[in-house]
């Protein structure tokens, strides 16, 4: 076995992959639990699920109990599923590690064993490396802020609906709890019905409080050269809690992407983007038509200057970012002259 991706795990289950050990680790609790539920559903018939499904917590688990429950045969079914949450707690002592290693070295027929864990930061412990190599191992890192709109688009498509980019961004701006966002997608799917398309008006109608401005649309304003509009929207963003440093870092990423698109085109940018952000390639490539490689370099220099000011000057975030936008606008005007 080897480290695999969530998508590959889903495809393997759909193709009939059954039994053995699964190791679900990372910081995103919702996605880990969703994967554990998918593994369980793939193995168990609802009619006999109660007889063949066990849940344990590593923090409260004796190695002997783990071994005993793991070796219980299926009842009136082909498979049993044992989910061990907080499996990282078993790594704390030699007895716990030995019990787990025995189970992964000698898989039990008829058992799907699922370990769910949050690993210590930067750990290189042999115990975890063995699990990654010998189990079907899937990492679920915390979803990055920039991934959220694309992730919501993909999630909506599972319901057979399309969520437009402005709507996905507005929904993503309401919070980062994936479980809550998935529930909102389900409600929006019911709301739009046969229309099969979710707009920003739908998000406002169902979710309620939607931020008037989000960072992703603001980055597009700057990339499109709509600097006056960006200056007006900046006030809204800062009042909503965005920081100057955070916005400069986000703009820096946006301009680096503009540079890739200016130099290599949409395909090069698509290859460079993370999976949940590849939908941005055509949008940023269109913006890049107005940015030459040198103008992108100049903009990055302006961003570095703003970053230094934010970390050292007595000016406030709004003053520094407004000055940044004015510098970018002046450069743009000179290029157009």
Secondary structure, DSSP 8 states (H G I E B T S, - for coil): --EE-HHHHHHHHHTT--SEEEEEESS-HHHHHHHHHHHHHHH--TTTHHHHEEEEEGGG--HHHHHHHHT---SSSS-EEEEEESGGGGGGSHHHHHHHHHHHHS--TTEEEEEEE---TT---HHHHHHHHHSEEEE-----GGGHHHHHHHHHHHTT-EE-HHHHHHHHTT---HHHHHHHHHHHHHHHGGG-EE-HHHHHHHH----S--HHHHHHHHHTT-HHHHHHHHHHHHHTT--HHHHHHHHHHHHHHHHHHHHHHHHHHHHHS-GGGGGGHHHHHHHHTT--HHHHHHHHHHHHHHHHHHHH-SS-HHHHHHHHHHHHHHHHHHHH-
